Amino acid sequence: MAPYQRPVGEGPQLNGAQAVFSMARGRTLLSSLFYRTSAAPLPAVAALSLFMNLFWLWWGLPNGPHTWATDAIGPLQPLVAAKAMFLDDWWNSGYYNKFPMGHFFVLMAVYTPYIVYLYLTGGLANPTNDYPYGLSDPETALTVLSLLANATSALMGVGIVILIFLTARMLFGQRGAVLSALTIALSPPFIFYAHTSNVDTPHLFWCALGLFAFARLVNGEVELKNYLLLGFGAGMALGTKEQAYGLFILLPFPILALHIRHHLKGELQPAGFVRLLFDRKILWGFGISVLTFVLATHLIFNWDGNIERLLYRTTDVHPKWQEGYPGAPQLRGMGTSLFLERWKETIILLSASMNPVLFIASLAGLVYFPYKERWAPPFVVALCSYLFFVALQLSFIKTRFVMELILVLALFCGRFLAGVWSWSRGRRWAVAAYGLMWLYAFAYGFNVNYLMMRDARYQAEAWIRANLPAGARVETYSQPAYLPRLPRAVNSYRTEFDDQTVSSLSARSPDYVILTGAQYSRFEEGSPQKQLLDRLLRGDFGYRSVQRFSTEPLLGPNLIPGLSPEIIVLEKRPTLQTQVSAR
């Protein structure tokens, strides 16, 4: 494949003096940012991403062994896994977590200096599995561990932006690279998961690394190191979160096509094609991916634990509970109506996750460039690979399940917007339009940071501290990730939200009931759960709503159910006898 040729209209190469003189003559900062010799666009975009990822990184902390992010790796989970693997039973030590161990190993390395510090200073002695876990100051230690895990995700989020920039610059130039990187840096789900210890940002970082290596192959750089890098990135991505397989499973086909073009000069000769299948570089790349996956999942030394985890992920039957995961959606057959419903849901989530303007730009690029530029068709294969093997096969879909698609769509978005800028360069309306578009994109992404800063649970916690007496009994129906942090002096417990439990509410007679919108917002209108909720809020079970706490988004929807959910506090209604006594 011929090396990248700068698109017509991308602009001349200016030296430093020419760039300064050009700006002095009125060239805008927005325009100058797209030139290779202008003030370092990659550091500027990386700095923006770092700001978005680090702002309010302490969201929901301190919170003991819990976090406010669903499916996040708890602050102690990597240490528990390390203890089980290396101290208790190094051979087949069993089930740890529903996700592979890839990111657990990363966090073990990140935690090590702080754990050593705790040992040396007496902050950790005789570790146990129960609170305070052998920690002399558990709240501080758990908070530091949570911040270390969150900061790791934040830095890997910046790494994703850098890798997308480098990938795009290699394929179609500096200007498109800036715009592709901004598309990722200002995407709400990328910003949110860069604040948490979930495996989403880490596995996307490895996906981006694999796509970068793939782009080098697409660009004609078919050296062995690029196959090894692709294999390592794919292996780490799958060893961190297995759904990444969809992004890579069809890539062997464009790689073979690139080999045919490079080695056979485009002629499909049977003997030569067979040799290509066993090409040393392809075999090494595949071997590295398998080896990386085996090591990252701890597969050899914990085969049984991995099988249990795989069964849990495919059947929803938990290895320890031996029953379906509470609240897990029931799998349904993939009929035509469900297939079309998945398409609709995926498109809606992509539009909301990128913002509608950038999503439309990415679709325009996806339609136009596969017919115009050689780099585009192989990335269409990657996009379709994940779309058909993962996104459209899921029994339900969430924002974090479409982020792999955004990685690829960002390339088409940046290339299209760069082309439009080249066509409209010199027109004042274009500068104004682009400025407004990216101002909107910034506000759209910063909405995540705003909701973290103004999370409704902060308001609920302040009211609870001021109004709930010590020893008050509080009933909840949700996991701690969706609830305000309750004072230790409050006696709280969790139970299931069903007809039998709610109907016997008066028998248990808690002083307060706390509901979270992260749970009840999922109840479908007319469903038994929704009807039960309506009866509870009407006071049919002897409780009345005394406070509601919520925060409205600045711009666009709130895509993450666990981000600033509405909180409702119900209080036991006084009986007639209580009212008389009070008088």
VENDA-V673995 format. One record per residue. N is the residue number from 1. RES is the residue in three letters. PHI is phi in whole degrees, -180 to 180 (none if undefined). PSI is psi in radians with two decimals (* if undefined). D_CENTER is the distance of its C-alpha to the mean C-alpha in whole Angstrom. Layout:
BEGIN
N_RES_PHI_PSI_D_CENTER, N_RES_PHI_PSI_D_CENTER
END
This chain:
BEGIN
1_MET_none_2.40_34, 2_ALA_-68_2.54_35, 3_PRO_-64_2.87_33, 4_TYR_-59_2.35_32, 5_GLN_-113_2.29_34, 6_ARG_-61_2.21_33, 7_PRO_-59_2.61_33, 8_VAL_-61_2.33_36, 9_GLY_91_0.02_36, 10_GLU_-73_-0.33_33, 11_GLY_113_2.67_36, 12_PRO_-75_2.84_38, 13_GLN_-86_2.13_37, 14_LEU_-108_2.48_39, 15_ASN_-81_3.07_40, 16_GLY_-59_-0.78_39, 17_ALA_-65_-0.71_42, 18_GLN_-65_-0.68_42, 19_ALA_-63_-0.76_39, 20_VAL_-64_-0.76_40, 21_PHE_-63_-0.71_43, 22_SER_-63_-0.72_41, 23_MET_-68_-0.62_39, 24_ALA_-64_-0.46_42, 25_ARG_-84_0.04_43, 26_GLY_117_0.03_41, 27_ARG_-66_2.34_38, 28_THR_-75_2.78_34, 29_LEU_-62_-0.67_32, 30_LEU_-59_-0.72_29, 31_SER_-70_-0.79_32, 32_SER_-67_-0.41_32, 33_LEU_-62_-0.43_29, 34_PHE_-87_-0.02_28, 35_TYR_-95_2.48_31, 36_ARG_-61_-0.58_31, 37_THR_-93_0.05_33, 38_SER_-79_-3.10_32, 39_ALA_-65_1.50_31, 40_ALA_29_1.41_28, 41_PRO_-67_-0.61_25, 42_LEU_-63_-0.86_22, 43_PRO_-59_-0.62_23, 44_ALA_-66_-0.79_23, 45_VAL_-67_-0.70_19, 46_ALA_-63_-0.69_18, 47_ALA_-65_-0.69_20, 48_LEU_-62_-0.79_18, 49_SER_-62_-0.71_15, 50_LEU_-63_-0.72_16, 51_PHE_-62_-0.82_17, 52_MET_-64_-0.60_14, 53_ASN_-81_-0.52_12, 54_LEU_-92_-0.37_15, 55_PHE_-62_2.14_16, 56_TRP_60_0.74_17, 57_LEU_-64_-0.39_15, 58_TRP_-87_0.33_17, 59_TRP_-50_2.13_16, 60_GLY_76_0.22_17, 61_LEU_-111_2.62_19, 62_PRO_-77_2.67_22, 63_ASN_-149_0.55_21, 64_GLY_59_-2.37_23, 65_PRO_-83_0.11_21, 66_HIS_-108_2.95_18, 67_THR_-137_2.97_15, 68_TRP_-93_0.11_14, 69_ALA_-104_2.17_11, 70_THR_-65_2.40_11, 71_ASP_65_0.31_11, 72_ALA_-75_2.73_10, 73_ILE_-79_2.05_13, 74_GLY_-63_2.75_16, 75_PRO_-60_-0.48_18, 76_LEU_-98_-0.21_21, 77_GLN_-60_-0.74_19, 78_PRO_-62_-0.62_19, 79_LEU_-71_-0.67_23, 80_VAL_-62_-0.75_23, 81_ALA_-64_-0.74_22, 82_ALA_-62_-0.74_24, 83_LYS_-63_-0.75_27, 84_ALA_-67_-0.69_27, 85_MET_-77_-0.70_27, 86_PHE_-106_-0.33_29, 87_LEU_-115_-0.82_32, 88_ASP_-80_-1.01_32, 89_ASP_-153_1.64_32, 90_TRP_-71_-0.30_31, 91_TRP_-109_2.07_32, 92_ASN_52_0.99_30, 93_SER_-77_-0.04_28, 94_GLY_100_-2.94_27, 95_TYR_-77_2.30_23, 96_TYR_-111_-0.91_21, 97_ASN_-156_2.74_17, 98_LYS_-73_-0.23_16, 99_PHE_-101_2.72_14, 100_PRO_-62_2.99_16, 101_MET_-86_-0.04_17, 102_GLY_-49_-0.92_16, 103_HIS_-78_-0.40_13, 104_PHE_-60_-0.73_16, 105_PHE_-65_-0.67_19, 106_VAL_-61_-0.81_17, 107_LEU_-69_-0.56_17, 108_MET_-59_-0.76_20, 109_ALA_-66_-0.69_21, 110_VAL_-67_-0.68_20, 111_TYR_-72_-0.49_21, 112_THR_-52_-0.86_25, 113_PRO_-58_-0.70_26, 114_TYR_-71_-0.67_26, 115_ILE_-65_-0.71_27, 116_VAL_-61_-0.73_30, 117_TYR_-61_-0.76_31, 118_LEU_-63_-0.72_31, 119_TYR_-62_-0.79_33, 120_LEU_-69_-0.50_35, 121_THR_-99_0.05_36, 122_GLY_83_0.17_36, 123_GLY_-76_-0.26_33, 124_LEU_-139_2.12_32, 125_ALA_-148_2.39_35, 126_ASN_52_1.14_35, 127_PRO_-56_2.44_32, 128_THR_-130_2.97_31, 129_ASN_-91_-0.03_29, 130_ASP_-118_2.71_30, 131_TYR_-58_2.33_29, 132_PRO_-94_0.38_30, 133_TYR_64_0.36_29, 134_GLY_84_0.13_32, 135_LEU_-93_2.32_31, 136_SER_-73_-0.54_33, 137_ASP_-132_1.36_31, 138_PRO_-62_-0.67_28, 139_GLU_-63_-0.79_26, 140_THR_-66_-0.80_26, 141_ALA_-63_-0.77_25, 142_LEU_-67_-0.62_22, 143_THR_-66_-0.75_21, 144_VAL_-63_-0.75_21, 145_LEU_-62_-0.72_20, 146_SER_-63_-0.75_17, 147_LEU_-65_-0.66_17, 148_LEU_-63_-0.75_17, 149_ALA_-66_-0.76_14, 150_ASN_-64_-0.72_12, 151_ALA_-65_-0.59_14, 152_THR_-61_-0.78_13, 153_SER_-64_-0.70_9, 154_ALA_-61_-0.77_11, 155_LEU_-69_-0.66_13, 156_MET_-67_-0.54_11, 157_GLY_-64_-0.73_9, 158_VAL_-64_-0.67_13, 159_GLY_-60_-0.64_14, 160_ILE_-61_-0.80_11, 161_VAL_-60_-0.76_14, 162_ILE_-64_-0.76_17, 163_LEU_-66_-0.68_16, 164_ILE_-65_-0.68_16, 165_PHE_-60_-0.87_19, 166_LEU_-65_-0.65_21, 167_THR_-65_-0.85_20, 168_ALA_-66_-0.71_21, 169_ARG_-63_-0.65_24, 170_MET_-66_-0.63_25, 171_LEU_-86_-0.72_25, 172_PHE_-147_0.32_27, 173_GLY_105_2.97_27, 174_GLN_-65_-0.76_26, 175_ARG_-63_-0.86_26, 176_GLY_-63_-0.55_24, 177_ALA_-64_-0.74_22, 178_VAL_-60_-0.78_22, 179_LEU_-72_-0.64_21, 180_SER_-64_-0.77_18, 181_ALA_-65_-0.70_16, 182_LEU_-63_-0.61_17, 183_THR_-59_-0.70_15, 184_ILE_-76_-0.78_12, 185_ALA_-61_-0.50_13, 186_LEU_-107_0.23_13, 187_SER_-81_2.17_10, 188_PRO_-53_-0.85_10, 189_PRO_-65_-0.57_6, 190_PHE_-66_-0.66_6, 191_ILE_-69_-0.76_8, 192_PHE_-63_-0.91_7, 193_TYR_-73_-0.24_4, 194_ALA_-74_-0.18_7, 195_HIS_-95_-0.07_9, 196_THR_-123_2.98_8, 197_SER_-95_0.31_10, 198_ASN_-63_2.82_7, 199_VAL_-85_0.02_7, 200_ASP_-65_-0.93_4, 201_THR_-64_-0.79_5, 202_PRO_-58_-0.79_8, 203_HIS_-70_-0.53_9, 204_LEU_-69_-0.55_8, 205_PHE_-61_-0.79_10, 206_TRP_-69_-0.60_13, 207_CYS_-61_-0.78_12, 208_ALA_-63_-0.64_13, 209_LEU_-64_-0.75_16, 210_GLY_-63_-0.70_17, 211_LEU_-66_-0.61_17, 212_PHE_-62_-0.80_19, 213_ALA_-65_-0.68_22, 214_PHE_-62_-0.69_22, 215_ALA_-63_-0.61_23, 216_ARG_-64_-0.68_25, 217_LEU_-66_-0.77_27, 218_VAL_-60_-0.58_27, 219_ASN_-80_0.06_29, 220_GLY_93_0.07_31, 221_GLU_-93_1.48_31, 222_VAL_-98_0.58_31, 223_GLU_-72_2.74_32, 224_LEU_-57_-0.66_31, 225_LYS_-60_-0.53_29, 226_ASN_-75_-0.59_26, 227_TYR_-67_-0.70_26, 228_LEU_-65_-0.71_26, 229_LEU_-66_-0.71_23, 230_LEU_-63_-0.77_21, 231_GLY_-63_-0.72_22, 232_PHE_-65_-0.80_21, 233_GLY_-61_-0.78_17, 234_ALA_-66_-0.73_17, 235_GLY_-64_-0.74_18, 236_MET_-69_-0.64_16, 237_ALA_-62_-0.82_13, 238_LEU_-70_-0.55_15, 239_GLY_-77_-0.10_16, 240_THR_-106_-0.72_12, 241_LYS_-156_2.06_11, 242_GLU_-67_-0.36_14, 243_GLN_-63_-0.23_12, 244_ALA_-65_-0.26_12, 245_TYR_-58_-0.58_16, 246_GLY_-60_-0.50_16, 247_LEU_-75_-0.43_15, 248_PHE_-113_-0.21_18, 249_ILE_-66_-0.50_21, 250_LEU_-99_-0.03_23, 251_LEU_-65_-0.45_23, 252_PRO_-56_-0.51_26, 253_PHE_-69_-0.89_28, 254_PRO_-65_-0.51_27, 255_ILE_-66_-0.73_28, 256_LEU_-64_-0.69_31, 257_ALA_-63_-0.68_32, 258_LEU_-66_-0.66_32, 259_HIS_-65_-0.75_34, 260_ILE_-62_-0.74_36, 261_ARG_-66_-0.66_36, 262_HIS_-82_-0.78_37, 263_HIS_-94_-0.60_39, 264_LEU_-104_0.16_41, 265_LYS_55_0.59_41, 266_GLY_85_-0.05_40, 267_GLU_-96_2.18_42, 268_LEU_-87_1.52_41, 269_GLN_-93_2.21_44, 270_PRO_-53_-0.84_44, 271_ALA_-65_-0.76_45, 272_GLY_-66_-0.61_42, 273_PHE_-66_-0.71_39, 274_VAL_-62_-0.73_40, 275_ARG_-63_-0.63_40, 276_LEU_-65_-0.59_37, 277_LEU_-61_-0.48_35, 278_PHE_-112_0.47_36, 279_ASP_-62_2.44_36, 280_ARG_-57_-0.73_35, 281_LYS_-68_-0.69_32, 282_ILE_-66_-0.76_30, 283_LEU_-65_-0.72_31, 284_TRP_-64_-0.76_30, 285_GLY_-62_-0.76_27, 286_PHE_-66_-0.73_26, 287_GLY_-63_-0.71_28, 288_ILE_-65_-0.67_26, 289_SER_-64_-0.75_22, 290_VAL_-66_-0.80_24, 291_LEU_-62_-0.76_25, 292_THR_-62_-0.76_22, 293_PHE_-63_-0.75_20, 294_VAL_-62_-0.77_23, 295_LEU_-71_-0.72_23, 296_ALA_-68_-0.50_19, 297_THR_-94_-0.04_20, 298_HIS_58_0.69_23, 299_LEU_-69_-0.75_25, 300_ILE_-66_-0.75_28, 301_PHE_-92_-0.08_29, 302_ASN_-144_0.98_27, 303_TRP_-61_-0.82_27, 304_ASP_-62_-0.73_28, 305_GLY_-62_-0.68_25, 306_ASN_-68_-0.66_23, 307_ILE_-66_-0.73_25, 308_GLU_-61_-0.74_24, 309_ARG_-65_-0.71_21, 310_LEU_-64_-0.73_21, 311_LEU_-64_-0.66_23, 312_TYR_-63_-0.75_21, 313_ARG_-70_-0.49_18, 314_THR_-98_-0.41_21, 315_THR_-119_-0.15_23, 316_ASP_66_0.27_21, 317_VAL_-97_1.96_24, 318_HIS_-70_2.37_23, 319_PRO_-61_-0.50_25, 320_LYS_-96_-0.71_27, 321_TRP_-78_-0.45_27, 322_GLN_57_0.65_29, 323_GLU_-155_2.92_28, 324_GLY_-60_2.55_25, 325_TYR_-65_2.26_22, 326_PRO_-57_2.22_23, 327_GLY_83_0.02_21, 328_ALA_-68_2.35_20, 329_PRO_-67_2.56_21, 330_GLN_-79_2.37_24, 331_LEU_-69_2.45_23, 332_ARG_-124_2.72_25, 333_GLY_-65_2.57_27, 334_MET_-86_1.32_26, 335_GLY_-82_3.11_29, 336_THR_-62_-0.75_29, 337_SER_-64_-0.71_28, 338_LEU_-68_-0.66_25, 339_PHE_-61_-0.78_24, 340_LEU_-68_-0.61_25, 341_GLU_-65_-0.71_23, 342_ARG_-62_-0.72_20, 343_TRP_-58_-0.83_20, 344_LYS_-62_-0.82_21, 345_GLU_-64_-0.70_18, 346_THR_-64_-0.78_16, 347_ILE_-64_-0.75_18, 348_ILE_-63_-0.77_17, 349_LEU_-67_-0.67_13, 350_LEU_-64_-0.77_13, 351_SER_-62_-0.77_16, 352_ALA_-71_-0.55_14, 353_SER_-80_-0.44_11, 354_MET_-98_-0.49_13, 355_ASN_95_2.51_16, 356_PRO_-56_-0.65_19, 357_VAL_-65_-0.87_21, 358_LEU_-69_-0.55_19, 359_PHE_-66_-0.76_18, 360_ILE_-63_-0.70_22, 361_ALA_-63_-0.69_22, 362_SER_-67_-0.68_20, 363_LEU_-65_-0.70_22, 364_ALA_-62_-0.75_25, 365_GLY_-66_-0.63_24, 366_LEU_-67_-0.55_23, 367_VAL_-79_-0.67_27, 368_TYR_-87_-0.85_29, 369_PHE_-77_-0.44_28, 370_PRO_-59_-0.40_28, 371_TYR_-93_-0.13_32, 372_LYS_-117_-0.56_32, 373_GLU_-131_2.45_30, 374_ARG_-67_-0.48_30, 375_TRP_-69_-0.46_26, 376_ALA_-71_-0.81_25, 377_PRO_-56_-0.75_26, 378_PRO_-60_-0.57_24, 379_PHE_-79_-0.42_21, 380_VAL_-65_-0.65_22, 381_VAL_-61_-0.79_22, 382_ALA_-61_-0.73_19, 383_LEU_-63_-0.87_17, 384_CYS_-66_-0.59_20, 385_SER_-57_-0.90_19, 386_TYR_-70_-0.67_16, 387_LEU_-60_-0.82_17, 388_PHE_-87_-0.50_20, 389_PHE_-91_-0.28_19, 390_VAL_-128_-1.15_16, 391_ALA_-57_-0.76_15, 392_LEU_-87_-0.03_18, 393_GLN_-103_-0.14_19, 394_LEU_-73_2.56_17, 395_SER_-72_-0.40_19, 396_PHE_-152_2.78_16, 397_ILE_-132_2.45_13, 398_LYS_-128_3.02_10, 399_THR_-57_-0.74_8, 400_ARG_-70_-0.19_5, 401_PHE_-87_-0.11_8, 402_VAL_-112_0.09_9, 403_MET_-69_-0.52_7, 404_GLU_-62_-0.66_9, 405_LEU_-65_-0.65_12, 406_ILE_-66_-0.60_11, 407_LEU_-54_-0.76_12, 408_VAL_-80_-0.75_15, 409_LEU_-61_-0.52_16, 410_ALA_-60_-0.59_16, 411_LEU_-65_-0.79_18, 412_PHE_-69_-0.62_21, 413_CYS_-63_-0.87_20, 414_GLY_-62_-0.72_21, 415_ARG_-65_-0.71_24, 416_PHE_-67_-0.80_25, 417_LEU_-66_-0.59_25, 418_ALA_-65_-0.69_27, 419_GLY_-65_-0.71_29, 420_VAL_-65_-0.69_30, 421_TRP_-63_-0.74_30, 422_SER_-61_-0.74_33, 423_TRP_-67_-0.62_35, 424_SER_-102_0.13_35, 425_ARG_-60_2.41_35, 426_GLY_96_-0.23_38, 427_ARG_-92_2.22_38, 428_ARG_-63_-0.62_37, 429_TRP_-62_-0.57_36, 430_ALA_-67_-0.74_33, 431_VAL_-62_-0.78_32, 432_ALA_-65_-0.75_32, 433_ALA_-63_-0.76_30, 434_TYR_-68_-0.68_27, 435_GLY_-61_-0.78_27, 436_LEU_-66_-0.67_27, 437_MET_-63_-0.76_24, 438_TRP_-80_-0.45_22, 439_LEU_-65_-0.73_23, 440_TYR_-63_-0.75_22, 441_ALA_-63_-0.68_18, 442_PHE_-65_-0.82_18, 443_ALA_-63_-0.66_19, 444_TYR_-64_-0.74_17, 445_GLY_-74_-0.70_14, 446_PHE_-66_-0.27_16, 447_ASN_-55_-0.59_16, 448_VAL_-63_-0.83_13, 449_ASN_-63_-0.68_15, 450_TYR_-63_-0.78_18, 451_LEU_-68_-0.55_17, 452_MET_-66_-0.78_15, 453_MET_-66_-0.64_19, 454_ARG_-109_0.49_21, 455_ASP_-51_2.32_19, 456_ALA_-60_-0.41_22, 457_ARG_-69_-0.48_22, 458_TYR_-61_-0.75_23, 459_GLN_-64_-0.74_26, 460_ALA_-63_-0.70_27, 461_GLU_-63_-0.71_27, 462_ALA_-63_-0.73_29, 463_TRP_-67_-0.71_31, 464_ILE_-63_-0.77_31, 465_ARG_-62_-0.60_32, 466_ALA_-83_-0.39_35, 467_ASN_-121_-0.42_36, 468_LEU_-88_2.20_36, 469_PRO_-75_2.77_39, 470_ALA_-60_2.39_38, 471_GLY_86_-0.01_38, 472_ALA_-62_2.44_37, 473_ARG_-94_2.18_36, 474_VAL_-123_2.22_32, 475_GLU_-104_2.35_31, 476_THR_-130_2.85_27, 477_TYR_-125_0.19_26, 478_SER_-132_2.83_22, 479_GLN_-69_2.75_20, 480_PRO_-59_-0.44_20, 481_ALA_-60_-0.42_16, 482_TYR_-104_0.05_17, 483_LEU_-114_2.78_21, 484_PRO_-67_2.71_22, 485_ARG_-77_2.13_24, 486_LEU_-95_2.52_27, 487_PRO_-61_2.62_30, 488_ARG_-65_-0.44_31, 489_ALA_-72_-0.24_35, 490_VAL_-89_2.39_33, 491_ASN_-93_1.70_34, 492_SER_-110_2.64_31, 493_TYR_-149_2.76_30, 494_ARG_-116_2.46_28, 495_THR_-141_3.05_29, 496_GLU_-81_2.61_28, 497_PHE_-97_1.64_28, 498_ASP_-146_3.03_31, 499_ASP_-62_-0.73_34, 500_GLN_-65_-0.77_36, 501_THR_-68_-0.83_34, 502_VAL_-68_-0.61_34, 503_SER_-64_-0.49_38, 504_SER_-97_0.33_39, 505_LEU_-59_-0.75_37, 506_SER_-65_-0.48_41, 507_ALA_-70_-0.67_42, 508_ARG_-76_-0.60_39, 509_SER_54_0.95_40, 510_PRO_-69_2.75_37, 511_ASP_-72_-0.63_38, 512_TYR_-140_2.70_34, 513_VAL_-125_2.30_31, 514_ILE_-115_2.16_28, 515_LEU_-109_2.60_26, 516_THR_-124_2.36_22, 517_GLY_-64_-0.40_21, 518_ALA_-60_-0.43_18, 519_GLN_-96_-0.97_20, 520_TYR_-76_-0.29_23, 521_SER_-68_-0.27_21, 522_ARG_-87_-0.18_20, 523_PHE_-69_2.21_24, 524_GLU_-75_2.52_25, 525_GLU_-60_2.26_29, 526_GLY_88_-0.13_32, 527_SER_-73_2.78_30, 528_PRO_-57_-0.65_32, 529_GLN_-66_-0.71_29, 530_LYS_-66_-0.70_29, 531_GLN_-66_-0.68_33, 532_LEU_-65_-0.72_33, 533_LEU_-62_-0.77_31, 534_ASP_-61_-0.71_33, 535_ARG_-66_-0.71_36, 536_LEU_-62_-0.78_34, 537_LEU_-70_-0.44_34, 538_ARG_-75_-0.24_37, 539_GLY_96_0.24_39, 540_ASP_-65_-0.34_40, 541_PHE_-111_0.32_39, 542_GLY_89_0.27_41, 543_TYR_-129_2.60_38, 544_ARG_-127_2.61_37, 545_SER_-76_2.20_34, 546_VAL_-111_-0.43_35, 547_GLN_-151_2.49_32, 548_ARG_-127_2.39_29, 549_PHE_-127_2.26_26, 550_SER_-156_2.75_24, 551_THR_-133_2.17_22, 552_GLU_-82_2.45_22, 553_PRO_-62_2.63_19, 554_LEU_-68_-0.76_21, 555_LEU_-155_2.29_20, 556_GLY_78_-3.13_18, 557_PRO_-83_2.84_17, 558_ASN_-92_1.86_15, 559_LEU_-83_-0.25_12, 560_ILE_-110_1.98_10, 561_PRO_-57_-0.60_13, 562_GLY_-85_0.07_13, 563_LEU_-97_1.97_13, 564_SER_50_0.98_17, 565_PRO_-71_2.68_18, 566_GLU_-66_2.42_22, 567_ILE_-118_2.26_24, 568_ILE_-118_2.25_28, 569_VAL_-108_2.14_30, 570_LEU_-106_2.48_33, 571_GLU_-120_2.51_37, 572_LYS_-64_2.23_39, 573_ARG_-72_2.37_42, 574_PRO_-65_2.43_45, 575_THR_-77_2.96_48, 576_LEU_-60_-0.70_52, 577_GLN_-65_-0.68_53, 578_THR_-65_-0.70_50, 579_GLN_-63_-0.73_51, 580_VAL_-65_-0.73_55, 581_SER_-63_-0.66_54, 582_ALA_-66_-0.54_52, 583_ARG_-74_*_55
END
